C-alpha cells in the first residue's frame, strides 16, 4: 500500500479556522432528497463497514445499533437481518419511506408525542425504528442506550459549529462496553467548503477522547472522478473505532 495516497501523511488543518462558520439548514438537507442530490447514499452499502463488521459486532447477539442521520442506508438491513435492533434518525421523511420501500419491508408510522411534528416509522417485525426529526431533538424521545453506533455520513454532515453538541448526544447514548464506528474524511478544506466537512484527528480526540479510546482502523483513498468538481485533488476516508476507556 506504500504506493497509494492512503499511505501518505495528509496535511492537518486547524478545525477552529477552517469551515467553522459553514451552515446547512435542515430545509437544505430535505431539498437534497427531493432533488435527488444524494450521492452520499451507497446502494451496495459501506465496504469498510462490511470489512470490519465481524470485529465491530464481536460475535454478540441482540445488540441495539444506532444510525445517526441514517438516510436510507442499506446497512440498517444488514444489522436487522443479523438479529440486532436498529434505531435511526433522519430529517427527510422521503429518505425513510424509500428505505422501507426499497428493502421491501412493511411498516407503520406514529407521531412522537415528545417532539411536535415528528414521527417514528417502525418495521412490522419491530426491529427497525426510524425517527423523522431533528437529531438534536431526539434525546427528548427517550430512545434508550446503544451497544453500537455506526456513524457514516453523519458527523461529517453536522455543521462544524454543532460538533460539540453532537458528540455530547452520541456519548450520552452509549451503553457500557460500547463500540462506536466513525467514518470521516481528510481533504484540503481551503478548496472545498463541504459537506462532507473535513475532520482532523485532533478534533476526534478533542470531542471524544475524554471518554473514548480512539483508534484509526484504516485509511483508504476515497477519491473519485466526481470529486474533481469539488476542486480537491485527494480525498482520504478514515475509519475510527471508539471504545470505552
N, C-alpha and C positions, 0 to 999 in steps of 0.2 A: 504493500500500500504506500510505500515511500514515494512513488511517482505520481500520486494523486493529490488534488488540492486538500483533501481531508487530512493529510498528514502535516499540512502547513500550520504554523502558528498564526492564527488570524489576529489581525490588529484589534485591540480592545479600545473602545471609545467610552468616555465618561458618560454614564447614563443621565447624570444630572444636567448635562448640557445638550445632549442630542435627543431630538424628538420629544422633549419634555412637555411641550405645550400642544402637542398634536391631539386632536379630539375628533372622534367619530361618534355621532349620536346613535341612539337605538333605532331611530327612524331611518338613518342611512344604512344600517345593517339590514333592516327589514326590506328596504328598497333593493338591496343586492339580491335578495331571494326572488323578489318579484321580477327583476330584470335579468335573472339567471346569471348574475355575476358571482358565481360560486365555484371558481376554480380551486378554492381551498378544499372542496369536497373530493374525497378519494373513493371512487367506486369499488376498487378492489381492496379497500382497507389500507391501513398503515403497515408498511412492510417491516419497519423496525419493531413495531409492537408485535407483529407476528413472530419475528425472530426471537424476541425476548419474552414471549408470552408465558412460557413454562416457568422461567425464572421469576417473573412478576407474580404469578399465581402460587408458586411454591407448592403445588400439589394439593392446596387446600380447597375445600368444597364449601358451597353455601355462602360465599363472600358477598358483601354489599359493595358494589362498584359505582363510583360517581363519575359522571361525564359533564364537566362544566362546558357551557356553550357547545352543546352536543351536535347541533345541526341534525343531519340525518345519517350520522356516522354508522357505517355497517358494522363496526367493531362492537356496537351495543348488542347486536345479534350474536356475535361470537361468544360473548360472556354469558348471555342468557341461555344459549344452547348448551353451555357447559354447566348449567345448573346454578348460576350465580344470579343475584338480584341487581338490576341496573336502575339507577336513577340519573336522569339528565335534566339540564335546564337549558332553555333556548328561547330567545326573544321572538323568533319567527314561527308563528303557528303553521305557516306554509311548510317550513322545513320539517316540523314534527309530523304533520299529516303525510308528507311524502315518505318519511321513514316507514311508517306503518304500512302504507300502500305498497311501496317498493319491496318491503320484506314480506308482503302478503300476510300481515298479522291483523286480526280483528282487534278493535279497541273501543274503549268508552272514554267519555270526557266529562269532567265536572268542574265547577268553579272552586277556586281556592279561597276559602272564607277569610283567611288572614290577609290576603292581598287583593284588594278590589280590582276587578277586571282581568285577573289572572285565571288560568285554567291548568288542570293536570290531566294528561292523557295516559290511560293505563291499558296495557295489553290484556286481552281476555285471560291469558294464562297467569296474569298477576305479577310476573317477574320483571316487567319493564314499566317504569313510571316516568313520564317526561313532563316537566313543569314548564309552562309557557309564561314566562315573566322575566323581569329584570333580575339578573343574578344577585344583585345587591339587596333585593327584597326577599330572596329565598329563605334566609335564616328565620324569618317570621313564620314560615310554614312548618317549622319544627320537623325537618325531614330525617333527623337522627344522625348517627355517625357511620363512617365508612371504613372498610378494611383496605380498599384500594381506590386510588384516583388516577384516571387516565386523562392527562391534560395535553391534548394536541389541538392547536388552533385556538386555544382559549387565553392562556397567559399572554401569548404573542398578539392577541387581538384586543386585549384590555387597554384602554387609554393609559399611557405611561404614568400619568398623574394619579391613577387609581390603583396602581400595583400594590401598594402597602395595604389598602383596604381589602383588595382581592386576596392577597396572601393570608391576611388575618382570618378571612372566612374559610379558606381552604384548611388552615391549621385547626380551626375550630370544629371542622367536620371529621377530623381524623380520629379513629379509634386507636387504642394502644396496639402497637405492633404493625402499624400501617405501612403500606408501600405506595409511594406517590411517583408515578412515571410522568416526566415532564419533557416535552419537546420544544426546543427554542431554535432561533436562527441567528447566525452571525453573517453580517454583510457590512458594506460601508454605508452607514445611515446618513452620511452627508450627501449621498447621491440618490437616496430613495426615502420618502417620508413615512412609508408604511401605510396600513398594515400589510403583512405581519410586521410588528415592530421588532427592532433589534433588541436583543437581550444579552448582557455581558455575564460572564462567570461571577463577577463581583456582585452583580445585582441579585443573582440567585442566592448567593451566600449571605448577603445583607438581609434579605427578606425571610429566608427560611433557616439560615444557619444556626440560629439560637436554639432551635428545636430539632432540626434535622441534620443528619449526615448526608451531604450532597455529593453523589458520585456520578461522574460523567461516564456512562456505559459505552458510548460510541459517538463518533463524528463521521458524517457522510457528506459527500458532495451532492447537494440538492439542486444545483444549477441546471436549469432547463432553458430551451430556446426562448420561451415566453418571458423569462426574467430579464432578457436584454432590454425589454421595453421599460423596465424599472430604472435603467441607467446603471445597474451594477454589473460587475464582471465576475463576481463569485457569490455563492450562497452556500453556507455550510449549516447543516442541521445537526444539532447536538441533542442527544437523548440522556437525560439525567434520571437517576433513581434517588429519591429522597426517602430516607428511613429514619425511624425514631432513634435519637441519641441515647 
